[in-house]
Amino acid sequence: MSLREDAKLIYNRSISKINPSEVVYKHLEENQSIFSNTTNLYLVAFGKASVAMMSGCLDYIHNKNLASSIYKRPIVVTSIPNSKTSYSVDMHLSSHPTPTELSISAGTKIMDYLKSSTKDDTVIFLVSGGGSSLLAMPPEEIPLHDKIHLTNLMLKSGLSINEINTIRKHMSLLKGGRLANIAMPSICHSLIISDVIDDNLSTIASGPTVPDYSSFQDAYEILGSYNLIGSTPSSILDYINRGIKGLIDESPDKIENCTNTIICSNKLFRKEISLSAEHLGYSSLILDEDLIGFAREEGQNLITHINKVAKKSSHKLAIISGGETVVNLKGLGKGGRNQELAASFLANSDMLRYDGNWVFLSVGTDGIDGPTDAAGGIIDSHSQFMLAKNNININDFLDNNDSYNLLNNIDSLFITGESGTNVADIQITLMED
């Protein structure tokens, strides 16, 4: 097989091993005490992996004859149309990456579901990336269209996911630990698939069941550091300023009724990829440094890292990295952060100090990279050949943030369809003498 085929095979084999259903089932099998001494089980799943996570949870519950404890129909909030499970659940289609009325409807549905829980009940939250948008409940002082406007503004302005979620938590009645408060006095367990690189529990889905140590002041300062104060709707600024003055309660910095456990993450996935690469005869190396800067800059930075660790040898080498870059959106083109990262890598590929064959794959593990049908980009010597053959100025495409059309023109898009999970982004570089 070619290196390109190897990269695809390694990725596809690895993603199948972190199936959310199986990950949840395994965790429950290893933590059966979750189900001890409970009258009713309240089950709630939200995020890009919600359907599969709920299926794994219900598989376990039915296999252990615990189904009679389930309170009403479990709630599943997803962004994937036509989602199906073999169990009877209350399926709610919501919106991503920006909230809509569907997001508020989902938030209301979950709040109403939890209201009847008591100290004798157990709530299991199944949380995955995308939950910040899928589950929304702004305070009545903030109109939804203002929240949507600011969300779109932040996505275009290069804020990190941590910064975006700090602001989200301070214009929400659910995020930043508030959902766990709503579930009191029941005992809650949040099983979490992490889509953030540092596995910061308070950032994943904006930490709805996790203590929050950020403040309204932090939210204001982030907006100021990106020169967004003047563009932020007045309803949101007024709400944040009231919080700074102590007129609105900060999100809870202590939560005593909920445990939060990461059951899958980007770093765990990197190890799976390493094992899959070794199975195909590659020596593997996992880069410790996360790719979290601007995609265009990180493409060049990654080549610098590769040059430091890649040495000519008699065996094949797989270099694995991960992260979640951001796009400095200045142009009017089409693309996503993984496509722009791949395009940047290609633009700087003459810097590679390596004489053998190579391939580079950058992919969003949810199968969605920006507002496109691609999951990312895959480039190699064929990409370089097509670039020269078509006399393409790659920098023109990068300047216009048009990585999708660039990669499409050189047969280098990587399309997988939605995966049903999300553990941020992965890069695989294969090298062969």
KAPE-V324867 format. One record per backbone hydrogen bond with DSSP energy under -0.5 kcal/mol. NH is the residue of the N-H (numbers start at 1). CO is the residue of the C=O. If there is no record, write none. Layout:
# KAPE-V324867
nh=NH co=CO
nh=NH co=CO
This chain:
# KAPE-V324867
nh=6 co=2
nh=7 co=3
nh=8 co=4
nh=9 co=5
nh=10 co=6
nh=11 co=7
nh=12 co=8
nh=13 co=9
nh=14 co=10
nh=15 co=11
nh=16 co=12
nh=17 co=13
nh=17 co=14
nh=18 co=15
nh=19 co=16
nh=23 co=19
nh=24 co=20
nh=25 co=21
nh=26 co=22
nh=27 co=23
nh=28 co=24
nh=29 co=25
nh=30 co=26
nh=31 co=27
nh=31 co=28
nh=34 co=31
nh=35 co=32
nh=36 co=33
nh=38 co=35
nh=39 co=120
nh=41 co=69
nh=42 co=40
nh=42 co=122
nh=43 co=41
nh=44 co=124
nh=45 co=75
nh=46 co=126
nh=47 co=77
nh=48 co=129
nh=50 co=47
nh=53 co=49
nh=54 co=50
nh=55 co=51
nh=56 co=52
nh=57 co=53
nh=58 co=54
nh=59 co=55
nh=60 co=56
nh=61 co=57
nh=62 co=58
nh=63 co=59
nh=64 co=60
nh=65 co=62
nh=66 co=61
nh=67 co=61
nh=69 co=66
nh=70 co=67
nh=71 co=41
nh=72 co=70
nh=75 co=43
nh=76 co=90
nh=77 co=45
nh=78 co=76
nh=78 co=92
nh=81 co=79
nh=83 co=80
nh=89 co=87
nh=90 co=74
nh=91 co=89
nh=92 co=76
nh=94 co=78
nh=94 co=92
nh=103 co=100
nh=104 co=100
nh=105 co=101
nh=106 co=102
nh=107 co=103
nh=108 co=104
nh=109 co=105
nh=110 co=106
nh=111 co=107
nh=112 co=108
nh=113 co=109
nh=114 co=110
nh=115 co=111
nh=116 co=113
nh=117 co=114
nh=121 co=118
nh=122 co=40
nh=123 co=187
nh=124 co=42
nh=125 co=123
nh=125 co=189
nh=126 co=44
nh=127 co=125
nh=127 co=191
nh=128 co=46
nh=129 co=422
nh=131 co=128
nh=133 co=130
nh=134 co=130
nh=135 co=131
nh=136 co=103
nh=136 co=134
nh=142 co=139
nh=143 co=141
nh=146 co=143
nh=147 co=143
nh=148 co=144
nh=149 co=145
nh=150 co=146
nh=151 co=147
nh=152 co=148
nh=153 co=149
nh=154 co=150
nh=155 co=151
nh=156 co=152
nh=157 co=153
nh=157 co=154
nh=159 co=154
nh=164 co=160
nh=165 co=161
nh=166 co=162
nh=167 co=163
nh=168 co=164
nh=169 co=165
nh=170 co=167
nh=171 co=168
nh=172 co=169
nh=173 co=137
nh=176 co=206
nh=177 co=207
nh=178 co=175
nh=179 co=174
nh=179 co=208
nh=180 co=208
nh=181 co=177
nh=182 co=178
nh=183 co=179
nh=184 co=180
nh=184 co=181
nh=186 co=183
nh=187 co=121
nh=188 co=257
nh=189 co=123
nh=190 co=259
nh=191 co=125
nh=191 co=189
nh=192 co=190
nh=192 co=261
nh=193 co=127
nh=194 co=192
nh=194 co=264
nh=199 co=196
nh=201 co=199
nh=203 co=200
nh=204 co=200
nh=206 co=203
nh=207 co=204
nh=210 co=207
nh=212 co=252
nh=219 co=215
nh=220 co=216
nh=221 co=217
nh=222 co=218
nh=223 co=219
nh=224 co=220
nh=225 co=221
nh=226 co=222
nh=227 co=224
nh=228 co=223
nh=231 co=228
nh=232 co=228
nh=232 co=229
nh=236 co=233
nh=237 co=233
nh=238 co=234
nh=239 co=235
nh=240 co=236
nh=241 co=237
nh=242 co=238
nh=243 co=239
nh=244 co=240
nh=245 co=241
nh=246 co=243
nh=247 co=242
nh=248 co=242
nh=259 co=188
nh=261 co=190
nh=263 co=192
nh=263 co=261
nh=264 co=192
nh=269 co=265
nh=270 co=266
nh=271 co=267
nh=272 co=268
nh=273 co=269
nh=274 co=270
nh=275 co=271
nh=276 co=272
nh=277 co=273
nh=278 co=274
nh=279 co=275
nh=280 co=276
nh=280 co=277
nh=281 co=278
nh=282 co=277
nh=283 co=316
nh=285 co=318
nh=287 co=285
nh=287 co=320
nh=291 co=322
nh=292 co=290
nh=295 co=326
nh=298 co=294
nh=299 co=295
nh=300 co=296
nh=301 co=297
nh=302 co=298
nh=303 co=299
nh=304 co=300
nh=305 co=301
nh=306 co=302
nh=307 co=303
nh=308 co=304
nh=309 co=305
nh=309 co=306
nh=310 co=306
nh=311 co=309
nh=316 co=281
nh=317 co=431
nh=318 co=283
nh=319 co=429
nh=320 co=285
nh=320 co=318
nh=321 co=427
nh=323 co=425
nh=324 co=291
nh=326 co=293
nh=328 co=326
nh=329 co=156
nh=329 co=327
nh=330 co=328
nh=333 co=400
nh=340 co=336
nh=341 co=337
nh=342 co=338
nh=343 co=339
nh=344 co=340
nh=345 co=341
nh=346 co=342
nh=347 co=343
nh=348 co=344
nh=349 co=346
nh=351 co=348
nh=352 co=349
nh=354 co=352
nh=357 co=432
nh=359 co=430
nh=360 co=379
nh=361 co=428
nh=362 co=377
nh=363 co=426
nh=364 co=375
nh=365 co=363
nh=365 co=424
nh=367 co=364
nh=369 co=374
nh=370 co=368
nh=371 co=335
nh=372 co=370
nh=375 co=414
nh=376 co=414
nh=377 co=362
nh=378 co=412
nh=379 co=360
nh=381 co=358
nh=384 co=380
nh=385 co=381
nh=386 co=382
nh=387 co=383
nh=388 co=384
nh=389 co=385
nh=390 co=386
nh=391 co=388
nh=392 co=387
nh=394 co=392
nh=396 co=393
nh=397 co=393
nh=398 co=394
nh=399 co=395
nh=400 co=396
nh=401 co=398
nh=402 co=397
nh=404 co=334
nh=405 co=334
nh=406 co=402
nh=407 co=403
nh=408 co=404
nh=409 co=405
nh=410 co=406
nh=410 co=407
nh=411 co=408
nh=412 co=407
nh=414 co=376
nh=415 co=413
nh=419 co=366
nh=423 co=424
nh=425 co=323
nh=426 co=363
nh=427 co=321
nh=428 co=361
nh=429 co=319
nh=430 co=359
nh=430 co=428
nh=431 co=317
nh=432 co=357
